[in-house]
Amino acid sequence: MPALALDGEMFTPDSPGYDAIRRPVNPAFRDVRPRLVVLCRSVSDVVSALTYATATGERLAPRGGGHCFAGRSSTDGILLDLSGLDGVSVADDGVARIGAGARLHQVYAALHARGSTLPAGCGPTVGIAGLTLGGGIGLLGRKHGLTCDRLVGAQVVLADGTVVDCDQDRQPDLFWALRGAGGGQFGVVTSLRFDTVPEPLTTRVEAHWSGVALEGLVAAWQAWAPDAPDELTANLTLESEPGAPVRATLFGGATLEEGPTRELLRELTDRAFELRAGLPYHRLKQTFADLDPPDLPERAQRTRSEFFSRGLSDRTLASLVSQFGAARTGGRRQLTFTAMGGAYNRVAEDATAFAHRGERFLLEHIGDPADPWVDRSWATAHADGSGRVYPNFPDPALDDWAAAYHAGNYPRLVAVKNAYDPHRFFDFPQAI
């Protein structure tokens, strides 16, 4: 059995600090206790851990941020913590090299110092690697595409310990697959290279409404937001909790000044909005960090979601709204509508592994794990859904997950899997 020599640290259940480092952000998996946690501080640490896991037959799970809805970044075997690989550097040509353990708050701050940014998410502790490998939706996406659309290269440690660099010219099939198939499928990504964009000044959009006619609001939003100019992203969230009226929140950002943004929003509704202009993009992200799916939720939540290539019908929308309301047990419910369209859809479905290039919006149903409403609400909306599911929102309840996550790209992904991980070392439920 090989020795595990490391530049980083190793934690067993008896080690000081074990409980702190083993816990993911997602509270649903905070009771999972790995036999070993390896905190990697070099690529050689990743190679050593993979060699050790292969020799011992231990399961291994890499972790960048620890937010995975399906618990794929937790294991009772060897947890590979990549947070020590968090460096961010930007070359003169605007290409950023980012360690796979970097979290979004680090990424945005480092890129801001160079006057650049990436289209990515809001949650400050979300890992850049997991976000990118599953696609990457965010407030600049309708203008600049998915996070993975800006990826120009990656370093990967394969199951046999081989370190490879991939891009359009080197290992092109692996590079194609890394852009949207989901994390942990083909190897352990240790660093990523991105073609950054200039950091824009933005206008922050937010509005809170109680007692609003939900059917009319959602109908107006779904007809308008996906077709708005690329410079504007406006997402809609409905929240319900016991003893309080349903609250609708519209939030987003625009790379437009306040006046043009306000005029565009008037096309949706004449209700009042709060607008804050002149914010550098990284500041806009900070202000919305608490409006994404909660970064540190106090209790476990269950999420199901689906993409929609057309709007909800009047009948489906009426049924969806009639079911929505606070659970009698005191649970909180949430419907989140995220606008797609724009640059997301100006990429061919087979150009990257991310196959969902013709969708208008994404709808999430979020509630207590014991609340049957989540499944009922999802099934109601599913009548009008495209059958496509965002790989970064894995759903163990899906009947045909391969088609839902990967659509027509699945056969090519299987071929890449067979080429780069023929013995299925990287395996989990719904893995390719």
N, C-alpha and C positions, 0 to 999 in steps of 0.2 A: 504494500500500500504506500503510495507516494506521500512524502512529507508535504505539509502545507506552509511553505515559506512565503512571507508576505511583506510588502512595503506598508500595507495598511494594518488593520486590526481584526482579530477573530473573537467572537463572543459565543459562549456556550450558555445554557440556562443558569449556570452558577456564576457567571461573570458579572461584575459590577457594570451597570449600564445596559444589560441585556434587554430588560423590559422596555426601556426607552427606545432602543434602536430597532427592536423587532416589530413595533406597532406601526401599521400603515395609517394613512390619513383616514381611509374609509373605516368607520367604526364597526361595520358588519363583520370585519375580519380581524378585529383586534385581539381576539382570544387565540388565534393561531400561533403556535409556539414552534418555531424552527429548531431543529437539532443544533444548527450552527448558523451564525450570521457572519459573513465576511464583508467587512468594510473595505472596499477597494480604493487604493490610491494610485494605482498604475495599471496599465494594460497587462503587465506580467501577472498582477494579482488575479485578473480575470482568467488568464490562461491557467494559472495554478489551480484556481477553484474549479474550473471546468475539468481539468485533468484529474483532480481528486474526486470529483463527483462521478466521473465516468468509471474510475477504478473501483469505487465503493458501491456503485449502483444507486447512489442517493439522487432523489429528485432535486432539481435546482430551479430557482425562480429569480430572475433579475428584477431589481426594483429601481426605478428612477424617481417617481414621485409618490407612489403608494395609493393612488386614487382609484384603481381599477374596480369597476362595478361588479365584476365577477370574481374578484379575489385572486387574479392571476399573478399579482405581485406579492403574494404571501404563500408560504409553504411550510409543511412540517419537516422538510428536508433541509437543504442548504439555501439560505436567503443571500443573494448577491446584492449587497447595497452599493449602488454606484455613486452615492452622494459625494464621495471624495474625488470624483472625476468631474469637476464643475467649472473648469476654466473657460473663459470666453475671451477671444481675441479677434480683432478685425484687421484684415490686410488693407493695403492702400486701394485695392481694386473693389473694396466693399464686401468681399467674401468673409463671412464670420466662421470661425472654427469654435464649436461649442461642445464641451464635454457632456456625455450622456447623463451625468448626474446633476446637471444644472437645473434649477427651478426657474419659473418664468420671471419672478421678481429679480433674480440675478441677471437673467438674460436682458430684460428691458433696461435695467440700470446700466449695464455695461455697454449695450448698443447705443443708448442715449448719449453717453460720453463721446461717441464717435458720430453723432448726428444721424444715426440710422435706426432701423427697427425691423421687425418681422410681423407678418400677419399671423397672429396666434391668439391663445385664449386669455382669460382674465384671472383665473385663480392663481394667486402668487406662488403657491407651493406645488402647482402642477409641474410635472417633469417635462422638459422639452423633448426628450426622446420618445416617451410614450405618446405624447400629443402628436408628434410628427409621424410616427410609424402608423398611426391609425387615421391620418388625414390632417386634422387641425383646422377647426372652425373658429373664427373670431371676428372682431368688429371691423377689421380691415379686409376681411376675406372677399367681400363682394367687389372690392376694388383690385386686390392683389392675389386672390386665390387662396387655396389651402396652404397651411404651413409646409406640407410636403411638396407643394408646387415650387417652393423656393429652395428645396434641397438640391445641392449639386454634387454631393459626395458624402460617403460615410466610411468609417472604419468598423469592422465587425470581427469578433472572435467566433469562429465556428466551433461546433461540438468537439472536433478532434484537436482543438487548441490552435489551429491555424489562424493567423491574423491576416485579413484581406482588406484592401482598400477598394471601394467600388464607386463608379460614376458612370456616365454615359458610355465611356470607352473601355473601362476596366470592370469586369464582372457585371456587364450591363443587365443581365436577367435578375441578378440579386438586387441591384440598384432599383430596377423597376418595381420589384416586389416590396422593397422597404417603403415605398411611397404609397402607403394606404392599406396594407394588408392587416396591420395590427402588430403590436409588439410581441417579442418572445417567440417568433415563429421559426426563424432561420438561424439565429445566432444571437450573441450579445453585442449590441451596438455600443461602442465605447466613445465615439465622437461623431459629430455631424458637421457638414460644411454647408452654409446657406449663402445664397445671393440676397443680400439685404436690400431694403428699400429706404429712401430718405425718410427720416422721421417727420411726419406732417404736424402742423398745428390743427387741432380738431375742435369741434363744437360738441359738447356733451348734451345728450337728450335724455330727459327723464320726466315722467308724469305718473301720478298716483290718483286713481279714481275709485271711489266706493259707490255702490248702488247703480253702477252703469248697466245698461242692457247688454248682456254678454254676447248674445247671438249677433246682434248688430255690430258690436265692436270687432269680434273675431272675423265676421264676414267681410267687413271693410278692410281689416288688416291683411287678410290673406289675398285679397284682390289687389292690394296696393303695394305692400312692403317688398315682395319679391321682384316687382317691376320698377321700383324706385331707382333713381340714378345710382350708379355704382358707388358714388361718394357717400351715400347715406345707408346706414344699417339701423333698422328700428325693429327690436324684438319685443314680444308681448308675453307677459306672465300673468296668470290668474292664480290667486291664492285664497284658500278657504281654511278657516279654523274655527273651533267652537266659540260661540258667543260674539262673533264679529261678522260684519257683512263681507261678502266676497270683495276682494281688492284686485283691481287690475293695475299692472305696472307696465308702462311702455318705456323702454330704455334703449340707448344706443349711442352712436356717434356719427359725425359727419366730417369729412375733410373739406368742409365748406364753412364760410363765415355764418354768423348768426342769422342775418337777414335771409339769405337764400335757403338756409335750413328751415327757418320758420315758415317760409312760403310753401316749401315741399310738405311740411307736416300738416298744413291747412288742407291739403288734398285728402288727408285721412280723416281729420276731425277738427271741429272748431273748439274743442276743449283746451284748457290751458296746459302749457308745457313749461318746464324749467329748462332753460338753455344757458350753458356756460361756454363762451367762446374763448379761443386763444390758448387752449390747453395743449402742450406737447403730448404726443400719443401716450408716452409712458405714464403721464399724470392721469390721462383719461382712464387708462387701465386700472390704476390704483383706486380711483373713485368708484369703479364698478366691481371691484373684487368681491364684494359681499353680495352681489346680485347674480353671480353665476351659481350653479348648483353648489350648495354650501361647502366651503373649503374645509371647515372643521365642524361638521354637524355634531350636535350633542348626542343624537341618537341615530341608530341605523335607519336608512331609508331604502326604499325599493324604487327602481326606475325602469320603465319600459318606454320604448320610443320607436318611431318609424318616420321615414321620409314620405313626402307627398308631392307628386308631380302635377296634381290638380287640387283645387280647393275642396274643402269639405262641402258636401251637398247640404241643402237646407235641412233635410230630414236627419242626416247624421249629426249636424251641428246642434239641432234642437235636442236630440237624444243625449249628446255629449254634455251639454249644459245642464240638462235636467238631472243627470246623475251626479254632477259636480256639486259638492257641498261638504261641510265639515262632517267627519265621521262621528257617530254617537259616542265612540270610545275616547274621543278627545284628540284624534289624530289630525294632522295637518295635510292638506292636499294641494297639489300644484300642477298646473298645466303650463308648459313653457313652449312658445312658438318662436322658432329661430328662422329668420329669413335667409334663403339661399339665393339662387340666381346670380346675375352679374358674372364676375370672373370665374366663380366656381364652375359655371356651366360652359365656359368657352375652352374647355379642354376635352379631348376625346375620351370616351369611357375606357378605352384600352391603352391610353397613353401612359397611365400610371396604374398601380394596383387599385387605387380608389375608383370604384366603378360608378359612383352616384353623381353623374354630371348633368342630369336633366331634371333635378328636383327643385321645387318651389320653396318648400319649407320643411323643417324638422319639428316634430311634436313630441315632447316628453311628458309622461304621466308619472308623477313623483308622489309617494305616500309612505305611510307606515308599512313595514314588511307584512304585518298581519291584516292589513286592510284589503279586503277583496275588491275594493273599488279600482285598484290599479289595473287588475286584469280585465275587469268589466269595461273600464274606460278605454283601455287599449283596444279591446275587441270591437267596441263600438266605432272608434275612429278607423280601425283597420279595414272596415268595409270600403273606405275610399282611399286607402293607402297604396303606395307603390310596391309594397312588399320589401323595400330596401331598408336596411338598418345600418346606422353609423358604426363602424368597427370599434370606435373608442367608447361606445355605449353597449358593451356586450350584454346579451340577454339570454340566460340559460333556458328560458321557457320557449324559445323559438323552435318551431317544428322543422324548418328547412333553413338552418343557419348558413349553410354554404352559399345558397342563392341569395339570402338576405344580406349578408355582409359583402359578398364578392361578385354576385351576378355572373356575367359571362366571362369574367377574369379568373374564375375558380380553376378551370383546367390548367391554365398556364401557371398558376400559383402551385398547384400540385406538382407540376414538373420541376419548378424551382425548389420546392421542398425536397423532392427526391434527389435532386442534384446536390444540395447543400446540407441536408440533414437526413440522409437515407435511413438511418437507424432510429429516427424519431426521438432523439434525445430531448428535444424541446417539444414537450407534449403536455396537453391539458384538454379539458372538455372544450369542444369546438375548435381545436387546433387544426390547421391545414394538414 
